[in-house]
């Protein structure tokens, strides 16, 4: 026997149909959430068996959840571990965070050609160095999830002034280490 039912409240509408074939009965759900759109379509729950979702259902749900939860732009601090510039002019950097020289977080990024050209120009004008790997940057990003390429940060802009400060901090730390090792003034001890 087949029965259809619908339940609604202010935000979520659940439509399901139940087909009873004895031991092989199942229920199909369609959940509409006005804040996130369709979460799962045609979720099948089998009596006495495992609840099974298609990969497309799971990925679609993740995409909608991420788009709903992370809908604004964020400032994120990270190191550009590898820049990965493609012939198209787009870059797909590997972003990392280090603590005590150990990588503690890793994520992929995307910089489209037009943003990359502008970022390079602004970065080099401010920092007086090329925009390249190994630099800690403060990025304005949008969190993005693509069904085929996964989770990434779409880099919209970079605060070059932050990078200038980070380079100065690195320079001061290097000078301090050389001083502690007694190497800072070593050349002055040499006779000509």
mmCIF file of the C-alpha atoms, coordinates in Angstrom:
data_MODEL
# 
_entry.id   MODEL 
# 
loop_
_atom_site.group_PDB 
_atom_site.id 
_atom_site.type_symbol 
_atom_site.label_atom_id 
_atom_site.label_alt_id 
_atom_site.label_comp_id 
_atom_site.label_asym_id 
_atom_site.label_entity_id 
_atom_site.label_seq_id 
_atom_site.pdbx_PDB_ins_code 
_atom_site.Cartn_x 
_atom_site.Cartn_y 
_atom_site.Cartn_z 
_atom_site.occupancy 
_atom_site.B_iso_or_equiv 
_atom_site.pdbx_formal_charge 
_atom_site.auth_seq_id 
_atom_site.auth_comp_id 
_atom_site.auth_asym_id 
_atom_site.auth_atom_id 
_atom_site.pdbx_PDB_model_num 
ATOM 1   C CA . UNK A 1 1   ? 0.000  0.000  0.000   1.00 0.00 ? 1   UNK A CA 1 
ATOM 2   C CA . UNK A 1 2   ? 1.144  3.556  -0.752  1.00 0.00 ? 2   UNK A CA 1 
ATOM 3   C CA . UNK A 1 3   ? 0.338  6.581  1.369   1.00 0.00 ? 3   UNK A CA 1 
ATOM 4   C CA . UNK A 1 4   ? 1.414  10.237 0.978   1.00 0.00 ? 4   UNK A CA 1 
ATOM 5   C CA . UNK A 1 5   ? 1.584  12.730 3.829   1.00 0.00 ? 5   UNK A CA 1 
ATOM 6   C CA . UNK A 1 6   ? 2.711  16.336 4.198   1.00 0.00 ? 6   UNK A CA 1 
ATOM 7   C CA . UNK A 1 7   ? 3.672  18.245 7.360   1.00 0.00 ? 7   UNK A CA 1 
ATOM 8   C CA . UNK A 1 8   ? 4.453  21.985 7.456   1.00 0.00 ? 8   UNK A CA 1 
ATOM 9   C CA . UNK A 1 9   ? 5.462  24.526 10.064  1.00 0.00 ? 9   UNK A CA 1 
ATOM 10  C CA . UNK A 1 10  ? 6.707  28.100 9.625   1.00 0.00 ? 10  UNK A CA 1 
ATOM 11  C CA . UNK A 1 11  ? 10.046 27.151 8.056   1.00 0.00 ? 11  UNK A CA 1 
ATOM 12  C CA . UNK A 1 12  ? 10.214 23.469 7.166   1.00 0.00 ? 12  UNK A CA 1 
ATOM 13  C CA . UNK A 1 13  ? 7.920  21.403 4.956   1.00 0.00 ? 13  UNK A CA 1 
ATOM 14  C CA . UNK A 1 14  ? 8.296  17.624 5.010   1.00 0.00 ? 14  UNK A CA 1 
ATOM 15  C CA . UNK A 1 15  ? 6.658  15.516 2.330   1.00 0.00 ? 15  UNK A CA 1 
ATOM 16  C CA . UNK A 1 16  ? 6.936  11.781 2.480   1.00 0.00 ? 16  UNK A CA 1 
ATOM 17  C CA . UNK A 1 17  ? 5.459  8.737  0.918   1.00 0.00 ? 17  UNK A CA 1 
ATOM 18  C CA . UNK A 1 18  ? 5.377  5.320  2.528   1.00 0.00 ? 18  UNK A CA 1 
ATOM 19  C CA . UNK A 1 19  ? 5.277  2.127  0.526   1.00 0.00 ? 19  UNK A CA 1 
ATOM 20  C CA . UNK A 1 20  ? 4.575  -0.998 2.522   1.00 0.00 ? 20  UNK A CA 1 
ATOM 21  C CA . UNK A 1 21  ? 5.638  -4.183 0.784   1.00 0.00 ? 21  UNK A CA 1 
ATOM 22  C CA . UNK A 1 22  ? 5.938  -6.344 3.867   1.00 0.00 ? 22  UNK A CA 1 
ATOM 23  C CA . UNK A 1 23  ? 9.607  -6.860 4.729   1.00 0.00 ? 23  UNK A CA 1 
ATOM 24  C CA . UNK A 1 24  ? 10.694 -4.468 1.951   1.00 0.00 ? 24  UNK A CA 1 
ATOM 25  C CA . UNK A 1 25  ? 8.821  -1.365 3.083   1.00 0.00 ? 25  UNK A CA 1 
ATOM 26  C CA . UNK A 1 26  ? 10.499 2.025  2.714   1.00 0.00 ? 26  UNK A CA 1 
ATOM 27  C CA . UNK A 1 27  ? 9.844  5.721  3.151   1.00 0.00 ? 27  UNK A CA 1 
ATOM 28  C CA . UNK A 1 28  ? 10.927 8.503  0.799   1.00 0.00 ? 28  UNK A CA 1 
ATOM 29  C CA . UNK A 1 29  ? 11.319 11.973 2.311   1.00 0.00 ? 29  UNK A CA 1 
ATOM 30  C CA . UNK A 1 30  ? 11.601 15.382 0.733   1.00 0.00 ? 30  UNK A CA 1 
ATOM 31  C CA . UNK A 1 31  ? 12.583 18.100 3.202   1.00 0.00 ? 31  UNK A CA 1 
ATOM 32  C CA . UNK A 1 32  ? 12.205 21.757 2.235   1.00 0.00 ? 32  UNK A CA 1 
ATOM 33  C CA . UNK A 1 33  ? 13.781 24.258 4.608   1.00 0.00 ? 33  UNK A CA 1 
ATOM 34  C CA . UNK A 1 34  ? 13.060 27.874 3.659   1.00 0.00 ? 34  UNK A CA 1 
ATOM 35  C CA . UNK A 1 35  ? 16.375 28.977 5.153   1.00 0.00 ? 35  UNK A CA 1 
ATOM 36  C CA . UNK A 1 36  ? 18.529 26.412 3.310   1.00 0.00 ? 36  UNK A CA 1 
ATOM 37  C CA . UNK A 1 37  ? 16.423 25.116 0.427   1.00 0.00 ? 37  UNK A CA 1 
ATOM 38  C CA . UNK A 1 38  ? 16.064 21.379 -0.215  1.00 0.00 ? 38  UNK A CA 1 
ATOM 39  C CA . UNK A 1 39  ? 18.294 19.494 2.207   1.00 0.00 ? 39  UNK A CA 1 
ATOM 40  C CA . UNK A 1 40  ? 17.739 15.968 0.949   1.00 0.00 ? 40  UNK A CA 1 
ATOM 41  C CA . UNK A 1 41  ? 15.506 14.765 -1.813  1.00 0.00 ? 41  UNK A CA 1 
ATOM 42  C CA . UNK A 1 42  ? 14.368 11.171 -1.942  1.00 0.00 ? 42  UNK A CA 1 
ATOM 43  C CA . UNK A 1 43  ? 16.064 9.904  1.194   1.00 0.00 ? 43  UNK A CA 1 
ATOM 44  C CA . UNK A 1 44  ? 15.232 6.251  1.434   1.00 0.00 ? 44  UNK A CA 1 
ATOM 45  C CA . UNK A 1 45  ? 14.978 4.618  4.824   1.00 0.00 ? 45  UNK A CA 1 
ATOM 46  C CA . UNK A 1 46  ? 14.619 0.865  4.653   1.00 0.00 ? 46  UNK A CA 1 
ATOM 47  C CA . UNK A 1 47  ? 13.045 -1.050 7.548   1.00 0.00 ? 47  UNK A CA 1 
ATOM 48  C CA . UNK A 1 48  ? 15.658 -3.141 9.314   1.00 0.00 ? 48  UNK A CA 1 
ATOM 49  C CA . UNK A 1 49  ? 18.507 -1.960 7.088   1.00 0.00 ? 49  UNK A CA 1 
ATOM 50  C CA . UNK A 1 50  ? 21.003 0.910  6.991   1.00 0.00 ? 50  UNK A CA 1 
ATOM 51  C CA . UNK A 1 51  ? 19.984 4.435  6.103   1.00 0.00 ? 51  UNK A CA 1 
ATOM 52  C CA . UNK A 1 52  ? 21.626 5.095  2.726   1.00 0.00 ? 52  UNK A CA 1 
ATOM 53  C CA . UNK A 1 53  ? 22.313 8.434  1.019   1.00 0.00 ? 53  UNK A CA 1 
ATOM 54  C CA . UNK A 1 54  ? 23.813 9.037  -2.393  1.00 0.00 ? 54  UNK A CA 1 
ATOM 55  C CA . UNK A 1 55  ? 27.094 10.929 -2.565  1.00 0.00 ? 55  UNK A CA 1 
ATOM 56  C CA . UNK A 1 56  ? 25.314 13.658 -4.524  1.00 0.00 ? 56  UNK A CA 1 
ATOM 57  C CA . UNK A 1 57  ? 22.776 14.037 -1.681  1.00 0.00 ? 57  UNK A CA 1 
ATOM 58  C CA . UNK A 1 58  ? 25.495 14.383 0.949   1.00 0.00 ? 58  UNK A CA 1 
ATOM 59  C CA . UNK A 1 59  ? 27.560 16.803 -1.147  1.00 0.00 ? 59  UNK A CA 1 
ATOM 60  C CA . UNK A 1 60  ? 24.469 18.855 -1.992  1.00 0.00 ? 60  UNK A CA 1 
ATOM 61  C CA . UNK A 1 61  ? 23.531 19.089 1.668   1.00 0.00 ? 61  UNK A CA 1 
ATOM 62  C CA . UNK A 1 62  ? 27.069 20.145 2.622   1.00 0.00 ? 62  UNK A CA 1 
ATOM 63  C CA . UNK A 1 63  ? 27.092 22.808 -0.096  1.00 0.00 ? 63  UNK A CA 1 
ATOM 64  C CA . UNK A 1 64  ? 23.780 24.303 1.047   1.00 0.00 ? 64  UNK A CA 1 
ATOM 65  C CA . UNK A 1 65  ? 24.797 24.207 4.704   1.00 0.00 ? 65  UNK A CA 1 
ATOM 66  C CA . UNK A 1 66  ? 28.151 25.881 4.033   1.00 0.00 ? 66  UNK A CA 1 
ATOM 67  C CA . UNK A 1 67  ? 26.606 28.513 1.740   1.00 0.00 ? 67  UNK A CA 1 
ATOM 68  C CA . UNK A 1 68  ? 23.969 29.276 4.366   1.00 0.00 ? 68  UNK A CA 1 
ATOM 69  C CA . UNK A 1 69  ? 26.352 29.346 7.351   1.00 0.00 ? 69  UNK A CA 1 
ATOM 70  C CA . UNK A 1 70  ? 29.287 31.147 5.681   1.00 0.00 ? 70  UNK A CA 1 
ATOM 71  C CA . UNK A 1 71  ? 27.488 33.670 3.500   1.00 0.00 ? 71  UNK A CA 1 
ATOM 72  C CA . UNK A 1 72  ? 29.707 36.705 4.183   1.00 0.00 ? 72  UNK A CA 1 
ATOM 73  C CA . UNK A 1 73  ? 33.367 37.563 3.617   1.00 0.00 ? 73  UNK A CA 1 
ATOM 74  C CA . UNK A 1 74  ? 35.990 36.850 6.320   1.00 0.00 ? 74  UNK A CA 1 
ATOM 75  C CA . UNK A 1 75  ? 39.519 38.080 7.046   1.00 0.00 ? 75  UNK A CA 1 
ATOM 76  C CA . UNK A 1 76  ? 41.772 35.015 7.400   1.00 0.00 ? 76  UNK A CA 1 
ATOM 77  C CA . UNK A 1 77  ? 45.481 34.934 8.276   1.00 0.00 ? 77  UNK A CA 1 
ATOM 78  C CA . UNK A 1 78  ? 47.533 32.132 6.683   1.00 0.00 ? 78  UNK A CA 1 
ATOM 79  C CA . UNK A 1 79  ? 50.799 31.324 4.944   1.00 0.00 ? 79  UNK A CA 1 
ATOM 80  C CA . UNK A 1 80  ? 50.838 30.768 1.198   1.00 0.00 ? 80  UNK A CA 1 
ATOM 81  C CA . UNK A 1 81  ? 52.620 27.419 1.197   1.00 0.00 ? 81  UNK A CA 1 
ATOM 82  C CA . UNK A 1 82  ? 52.392 26.882 -2.575  1.00 0.00 ? 82  UNK A CA 1 
ATOM 83  C CA . UNK A 1 83  ? 50.939 29.426 -4.998  1.00 0.00 ? 83  UNK A CA 1 
ATOM 84  C CA . UNK A 1 84  ? 50.130 27.059 -7.915  1.00 0.00 ? 84  UNK A CA 1 
ATOM 85  C CA . UNK A 1 85  ? 49.576 29.564 -10.759 1.00 0.00 ? 85  UNK A CA 1 
ATOM 86  C CA . UNK A 1 86  ? 48.098 27.910 -13.850 1.00 0.00 ? 86  UNK A CA 1 
ATOM 87  C CA . UNK A 1 87  ? 48.599 28.970 -17.500 1.00 0.00 ? 87  UNK A CA 1 
ATOM 88  C CA . UNK A 1 88  ? 45.059 30.402 -17.412 1.00 0.00 ? 88  UNK A CA 1 
ATOM 89  C CA . UNK A 1 89  ? 46.320 33.011 -14.934 1.00 0.00 ? 89  UNK A CA 1 
ATOM 90  C CA . UNK A 1 90  ? 44.249 31.626 -12.059 1.00 0.00 ? 90  UNK A CA 1 
ATOM 91  C CA . UNK A 1 91  ? 46.015 30.518 -8.864  1.00 0.00 ? 91  UNK A CA 1 
ATOM 92  C CA . UNK A 1 92  ? 45.047 27.662 -6.586  1.00 0.00 ? 92  UNK A CA 1 
ATOM 93  C CA . UNK A 1 93  ? 47.233 28.206 -3.518  1.00 0.00 ? 93  UNK A CA 1 
ATOM 94  C CA . UNK A 1 94  ? 47.762 25.766 -0.685  1.00 0.00 ? 94  UNK A CA 1 
ATOM 95  C CA . UNK A 1 95  ? 47.214 27.709 2.528   1.00 0.00 ? 95  UNK A CA 1 
ATOM 96  C CA . UNK A 1 96  ? 48.666 26.611 5.857   1.00 0.00 ? 96  UNK A CA 1 
ATOM 97  C CA . UNK A 1 97  ? 48.893 27.735 9.445   1.00 0.00 ? 97  UNK A CA 1 
ATOM 98  C CA . UNK A 1 98  ? 52.003 26.865 11.406  1.00 0.00 ? 98  UNK A CA 1 
ATOM 99  C CA . UNK A 1 99  ? 52.566 26.697 15.132  1.00 0.00 ? 99  UNK A CA 1 
ATOM 100 C CA . UNK A 1 100 ? 56.157 26.139 16.281  1.00 0.00 ? 100 UNK A CA 1 
ATOM 101 C CA . UNK A 1 101 ? 57.203 25.239 12.719  1.00 0.00 ? 101 UNK A CA 1 
ATOM 102 C CA . UNK A 1 102 ? 54.512 22.511 12.513  1.00 0.00 ? 102 UNK A CA 1 
ATOM 103 C CA . UNK A 1 103 ? 51.580 22.735 10.072  1.00 0.00 ? 103 UNK A CA 1 
ATOM 104 C CA . UNK A 1 104 ? 48.382 22.659 12.149  1.00 0.00 ? 104 UNK A CA 1 
ATOM 105 C CA . UNK A 1 105 ? 45.836 23.604 9.452   1.00 0.00 ? 105 UNK A CA 1 
ATOM 106 C CA . UNK A 1 106 ? 45.747 23.260 5.659   1.00 0.00 ? 106 UNK A CA 1 
ATOM 107 C CA . UNK A 1 107 ? 43.200 24.406 3.073   1.00 0.00 ? 107 UNK A CA 1 
ATOM 108 C CA . UNK A 1 108 ? 43.009 25.068 -0.652  1.00 0.00 ? 108 UNK A CA 1 
ATOM 109 C CA . UNK A 1 109 ? 42.371 28.511 -2.047  1.00 0.00 ? 109 UNK A CA 1 
ATOM 110 C CA . UNK A 1 110 ? 41.298 30.045 -5.337  1.00 0.00 ? 110 UNK A CA 1 
ATOM 111 C CA . UNK A 1 111 ? 42.403 33.385 -6.779  1.00 0.00 ? 111 UNK A CA 1 
ATOM 112 C CA . UNK A 1 112 ? 40.847 34.222 -10.132 1.00 0.00 ? 112 UNK A CA 1 
ATOM 113 C CA . UNK A 1 113 ? 43.093 35.918 -12.712 1.00 0.00 ? 113 UNK A CA 1 
ATOM 114 C CA . UNK A 1 114 ? 41.632 39.423 -12.365 1.00 0.00 ? 114 UNK A CA 1 
ATOM 115 C CA . UNK A 1 115 ? 42.036 39.382 -8.566  1.00 0.00 ? 115 UNK A CA 1 
ATOM 116 C CA . UNK A 1 116 ? 45.505 37.816 -8.830  1.00 0.00 ? 116 UNK A CA 1 
ATOM 117 C CA . UNK A 1 117 ? 46.748 40.540 -11.212 1.00 0.00 ? 117 UNK A CA 1 
ATOM 118 C CA . UNK A 1 118 ? 45.465 43.273 -8.863  1.00 0.00 ? 118 UNK A CA 1 
ATOM 119 C CA . UNK A 1 119 ? 46.779 41.532 -5.721  1.00 0.00 ? 119 UNK A CA 1 
ATOM 120 C CA . UNK A 1 120 ? 50.255 41.083 -7.252  1.00 0.00 ? 120 UNK A CA 1 
ATOM 121 C CA . UNK A 1 121 ? 50.380 44.728 -8.326  1.00 0.00 ? 121 UNK A CA 1 
ATOM 122 C CA . UNK A 1 122 ? 49.248 46.072 -4.926  1.00 0.00 ? 122 UNK A CA 1 
ATOM 123 C CA . UNK A 1 123 ? 51.442 43.652 -2.954  1.00 0.00 ? 123 UNK A CA 1 
ATOM 124 C CA . UNK A 1 124 ? 54.606 44.502 -4.885  1.00 0.00 ? 124 UNK A CA 1 
ATOM 125 C CA . UNK A 1 125 ? 53.919 48.254 -4.634  1.00 0.00 ? 125 UNK A CA 1 
ATOM 126 C CA . UNK A 1 126 ? 53.467 48.054 -0.840  1.00 0.00 ? 126 UNK A CA 1 
ATOM 127 C CA . UNK A 1 127 ? 55.844 45.292 0.283   1.00 0.00 ? 127 UNK A CA 1 
ATOM 128 C CA . UNK A 1 128 ? 58.501 45.869 -2.427  1.00 0.00 ? 128 UNK A CA 1 
ATOM 129 C CA . UNK A 1 129 ? 58.755 42.108 -2.944  1.00 0.00 ? 129 UNK A CA 1 
ATOM 130 C CA . UNK A 1 130 ? 56.981 39.746 -5.345  1.00 0.00 ? 130 UNK A CA 1 
ATOM 131 C CA . UNK A 1 131 ? 53.781 38.070 -4.194  1.00 0.00 ? 131 UNK A CA 1 
ATOM 132 C CA . UNK A 1 132 ? 55.065 34.520 -3.740  1.00 0.00 ? 132 UNK A CA 1 
ATOM 133 C CA . UNK A 1 133 ? 55.122 31.354 -1.661  1.00 0.00 ? 133 UNK A CA 1 
ATOM 134 C CA . UNK A 1 134 ? 56.198 31.295 1.958   1.00 0.00 ? 134 UNK A CA 1 
ATOM 135 C CA . UNK A 1 135 ? 54.609 34.608 2.929   1.00 0.00 ? 135 UNK A CA 1 
ATOM 136 C CA . UNK A 1 136 ? 52.105 35.087 5.725   1.00 0.00 ? 136 UNK A CA 1 
ATOM 137 C CA . UNK A 1 137 ? 49.157 37.096 4.444   1.00 0.00 ? 137 UNK A CA 1 
ATOM 138 C CA . UNK A 1 138 ? 45.854 38.491 5.673   1.00 0.00 ? 138 UNK A CA 1 
ATOM 139 C CA . UNK A 1 139 ? 43.225 37.589 3.071   1.00 0.00 ? 139 UNK A CA 1 
ATOM 140 C CA . UNK A 1 140 ? 39.644 38.638 2.509   1.00 0.00 ? 140 UNK A CA 1 
ATOM 141 C CA . UNK A 1 141 ? 37.945 35.358 1.590   1.00 0.00 ? 141 UNK A CA 1 
ATOM 142 C CA . UNK A 1 142 ? 34.630 33.734 0.819   1.00 0.00 ? 142 UNK A CA 1 
ATOM 143 C CA . UNK A 1 143 ? 34.185 30.161 2.025   1.00 0.00 ? 143 UNK A CA 1 
ATOM 144 C CA . UNK A 1 144 ? 33.132 28.061 -0.958  1.00 0.00 ? 144 UNK A CA 1 
ATOM 145 C CA . UNK A 1 145 ? 32.158 24.454 -1.507  1.00 0.00 ? 145 UNK A CA 1 
ATOM 146 C CA . UNK A 1 146 ? 31.965 22.899 -4.961  1.00 0.00 ? 146 UNK A CA 1 
ATOM 147 C CA . UNK A 1 147 ? 30.420 19.487 -5.589  1.00 0.00 ? 147 UNK A CA 1 
ATOM 148 C CA . UNK A 1 148 ? 33.474 18.293 -7.555  1.00 0.00 ? 148 UNK A CA 1 
ATOM 149 C CA . UNK A 1 149 ? 36.372 20.299 -6.086  1.00 0.00 ? 149 UNK A CA 1 
ATOM 150 C CA . UNK A 1 150 ? 35.431 20.401 -2.395  1.00 0.00 ? 150 UNK A CA 1 
ATOM 151 C CA . UNK A 1 151 ? 35.941 23.085 0.222   1.00 0.00 ? 151 UNK A CA 1 
ATOM 152 C CA . UNK A 1 152 ? 38.145 26.106 -0.501  1.00 0.00 ? 152 UNK A CA 1 
ATOM 153 C CA . UNK A 1 153 ? 38.654 29.769 0.258   1.00 0.00 ? 153 UNK A CA 1 
ATOM 154 C CA . UNK A 1 154 ? 37.992 32.128 -2.663  1.00 0.00 ? 154 UNK A CA 1 
ATOM 155 C CA . UNK A 1 155 ? 40.518 34.904 -2.098  1.00 0.00 ? 155 UNK A CA 1 
ATOM 156 C CA . UNK A 1 156 ? 39.049 38.307 -2.945  1.00 0.00 ? 156 UNK A CA 1 
ATOM 157 C CA . UNK A 1 157 ? 41.836 40.574 -1.643  1.00 0.00 ? 157 UNK A CA 1 
ATOM 158 C CA . UNK A 1 158 ? 45.004 40.668 0.442   1.00 0.00 ? 158 UNK A CA 1 
ATOM 159 C CA . UNK A 1 159 ? 45.970 43.318 3.011   1.00 0.00 ? 159 UNK A CA 1 
ATOM 160 C CA . UNK A 1 160 ? 49.508 44.137 1.831   1.00 0.00 ? 160 UNK A CA 1 
ATOM 161 C CA . UNK A 1 161 ? 50.162 46.325 4.895   1.00 0.00 ? 161 UNK A CA 1 
ATOM 162 C CA . UNK A 1 162 ? 49.724 43.257 7.122   1.00 0.00 ? 162 UNK A CA 1 
ATOM 163 C CA . UNK A 1 163 ? 52.346 41.378 5.062   1.00 0.00 ? 163 UNK A CA 1 
ATOM 164 C CA . UNK A 1 164 ? 54.737 44.312 5.352   1.00 0.00 ? 164 UNK A CA 1 
ATOM 165 C CA . UNK A 1 165 ? 54.401 44.101 9.144   1.00 0.00 ? 165 UNK A CA 1 
ATOM 166 C CA . UNK A 1 166 ? 54.869 40.320 9.089   1.00 0.00 ? 166 UNK A CA 1 
ATOM 167 C CA . UNK A 1 167 ? 58.089 40.674 7.047   1.00 0.00 ? 167 UNK A CA 1 
ATOM 168 C CA . UNK A 1 168 ? 59.402 43.299 9.461   1.00 0.00 ? 168 UNK A CA 1 
ATOM 169 C CA . UNK A 1 169 ? 58.590 40.990 12.404  1.00 0.00 ? 169 UNK A CA 1 
ATOM 170 C CA . UNK A 1 170 ? 60.443 38.107 10.680  1.00 0.00 ? 170 UNK A CA 1 
ATOM 171 C CA . UNK A 1 171 ? 63.441 40.372 10.028  1.00 0.00 ? 171 UNK A CA 1 
ATOM 172 C CA . UNK A 1 172 ? 63.583 41.425 13.705  1.00 0.00 ? 172 UNK A CA 1 
ATOM 173 C CA . UNK A 1 173 ? 63.311 37.782 14.870  1.00 0.00 ? 173 UNK A CA 1 
ATOM 174 C CA . UNK A 1 174 ? 66.166 36.801 12.516  1.00 0.00 ? 174 UNK A CA 1 
ATOM 175 C CA . UNK A 1 175 ? 68.376 39.644 13.798  1.00 0.00 ? 175 UNK A CA 1 
ATOM 176 C CA . UNK A 1 176 ? 67.650 38.587 17.391  1.00 0.00 ? 176 UNK A CA 1 
ATOM 177 C CA . UNK A 1 177 ? 68.568 34.943 16.655  1.00 0.00 ? 177 UNK A CA 1 
ATOM 178 C CA . UNK A 1 178 ? 71.816 36.001 14.958  1.00 0.00 ? 178 UNK A CA 1 
ATOM 179 C CA . UNK A 1 179 ? 72.616 38.227 17.928  1.00 0.00 ? 179 UNK A CA 1 
ATOM 180 C CA . UNK A 1 180 ? 71.954 35.383 20.418  1.00 0.00 ? 180 UNK A CA 1 
ATOM 181 C CA . UNK A 1 181 ? 74.261 33.091 18.444  1.00 0.00 ? 181 UNK A CA 1 
ATOM 182 C CA . UNK A 1 182 ? 76.967 35.765 18.408  1.00 0.00 ? 182 UNK A CA 1 
ATOM 183 C CA . UNK A 1 183 ? 76.904 35.950 14.625  1.00 0.00 ? 183 UNK A CA 1 
ATOM 184 C CA . UNK A 1 184 ? 75.512 39.463 14.147  1.00 0.00 ? 184 UNK A CA 1 
ATOM 185 C CA . UNK A 1 185 ? 78.817 41.319 14.630  1.00 0.00 ? 185 UNK A CA 1 
ATOM 186 C CA . UNK A 1 186 ? 81.111 38.530 13.403  1.00 0.00 ? 186 UNK A CA 1 
ATOM 187 C CA . UNK A 1 187 ? 82.100 40.264 10.147  1.00 0.00 ? 187 UNK A CA 1 
ATOM 188 C CA . UNK A 1 188 ? 83.371 43.259 12.134  1.00 0.00 ? 188 UNK A CA 1 
ATOM 189 C CA . UNK A 1 189 ? 85.922 41.022 13.854  1.00 0.00 ? 189 UNK A CA 1 
ATOM 190 C CA . UNK A 1 190 ? 87.542 40.079 10.527  1.00 0.00 ? 190 UNK A CA 1 
ATOM 191 C CA . UNK A 1 191 ? 90.667 41.947 9.447   1.00 0.00 ? 191 UNK A CA 1 
ATOM 192 C CA . UNK A 1 192 ? 91.086 43.145 5.906   1.00 0.00 ? 192 UNK A CA 1 
# 
